[in-house]
Amino acid sequence: MSDFDTLFKNYHHSLFVYALKFVADEEVALDLVQDVFTLIWEKKKLNLDDEHLKAYLFRSIRNACLNYLKHQQVVSQYQQFQGIKEMELLYYRDGEESLIEKENLDRIYQAIHSLSDIHREVIELSRFEGLKNKEIAEVLNVPLRTVETRLFRALSALREKLAEKLFHIFLNFCCLKNKVKKLSN
């Protein structure tokens, strides 16, 4: 049997257990021990006496484990940095989106306030108060058909004043606001 085989049989298990104390992962510990033995094979360090060879092996395993742990720490820091970077991008994108939404809502409110009083009142009661056409007719003391006509004209005027996208935002915003209002009651 060669000197390397003897060395491998005598120290492999104890080096593996020693590596496990550092890395706490059997596969990693086995890989590190294998790497050290490969290094010994390549560098032909077999000419050391037993006492020095044993010290060299354990020091090599310790250094390999410490290098592995240091590398894992760098990987972990990089992953945390990437996570922070992604959160930052989401935060700023959300901030940008909320600014755009605010500008869109400002345009919508300006368009509503530019309507005649009759049309603005019907839109506000319908879209912001969530009243049905029949309820609006009762509040305004006008016929149901009049409410329907005013609402149709008000929405047509808003569609002309607002871009298609803003008009859809307006319709969705009003529906969402009404749902939230109903849930809170």
PEDA-V883597 format. One record per pair of residues at least 4 apart in sequence whose C-alpha atoms are under 8 Angstrom apart, sorted by the first residue. I is the first residue (numbers start at 1). GAP is how many residues later the second one is. Records with the same first field share a line. If there is no record, write none. Layout:
# PEDA-V883597
I=GAP  GAP
This chain:
# PEDA-V883597
1=4  5
2=4
3=4  43
4=4  37  42
5=4
6=4
7=4  5
8=4  29
9=4
11=4
12=4  21
13=4
14=4
15=4  18  42  43  46
16=4  13  14  17
17=4
18=4  40  43  44
19=4  5  10  13  14  42  43  46
20=4  5  6  9
22=40  43  44
23=5  6  42  46
24=5
25=4
26=4
27=4
28=4
29=4  36
30=4
31=4
32=4  29  32  33
33=4  28
34=4
35=4
36=4  21  24  25  28
37=4
38=4
39=4
40=4  5  6
41=4  5
45=8
46=7
48=4  5
49=4
50=4
51=4
52=4
53=4
54=4
55=4
56=4
57=4
58=4
59=4
60=4
61=4
62=4
63=4
64=4
65=4
66=4
67=4
68=4
69=4
70=4
71=4
72=4
73=4
74=4
75=4
76=4
77=4
78=4
79=4
80=4
81=4
82=4
83=4
84=4
85=4
86=4
87=4
88=4
89=4
90=4
91=4
92=4
93=4
94=4
95=4
96=4
97=4
98=4
99=4
100=4
101=4
102=4
103=4
104=4  62
105=4  65
106=4
107=4  55
108=4  54  58  59  62
109=4
110=4
111=4  47  50  51
112=8  11  46
113=7
115=4  5  39  42
116=4
117=4
118=4  32
119=4  31  32  34  35
120=4  34
121=4
122=4  14  25  28  29  32
123=4  5  28  31  32
124=4  5
125=4  5  6  11
126=4  5  6  7  10
127=4  44  47  48  51
128=46  49  50
129=49
130=48
131=4  5
132=4
133=4  11  14  15
134=4  10
135=4
136=4  8  11
137=4  5  6  7  9  10
138=4
142=4  5
143=4
144=4
145=4
146=4
147=4
148=4
149=4
150=4
151=4
152=4
153=4
154=4
155=4
156=4
157=4
158=4  9
159=4  5  8
162=4  5
163=4
164=4
165=4
166=4
167=4
168=4
169=4
170=4
171=4
172=4
173=4
174=4
175=4
176=4
177=4
178=4
179=4
180=4
181=4
